[in-house]
């Protein structure tokens, strides 16, 4: 039996991450992806992993744009259900206060912890690090460095995965 060199295994595991980074641009945060021992759930195929990571990172970008521009409709492409409702409520609250927020992502450490047997949902844990910049009328009011964990549940739609549950912790 011929053994594959370790670099081949590393490339096979890393290619979806590198592809997501290339598709989203060079300014993007570092991204690490692992698959937990998902006993009882469906195994995650490489193309599914790549599309989930791509769409989840695009959801973060859409959220950042919605918060920065105070336009809740920018969430529509990547969020549904409770996640979209809560984020849109946050954007409207910002509008009422006359402030904007910007997320400057530095890193995501994603762990796929569950993929439903019928393929209708996938759960991620994201240990994320970012700078949150609050501004008003083009002037920075403050910056906070944040390290936290998000729990996200994504569901497939016609053409992409959308975030249905998006909950941050400490």
Secondary structure as UniProt FT lines:
FT   HELIX           6..24
FT   TURN            26..27
FT   STRAND          30..35
FT   TURN            39..40
FT   HELIX           46..69
FT   HELIX           72..75
FT   TURN            76..78
FT   HELIX           81..97
FT   STRAND          100..115
FT   TURN            117..118
FT   STRAND          122..136
FT   TURN            137..138
FT   STRAND          139..156
FT   STRAND          161..168
//
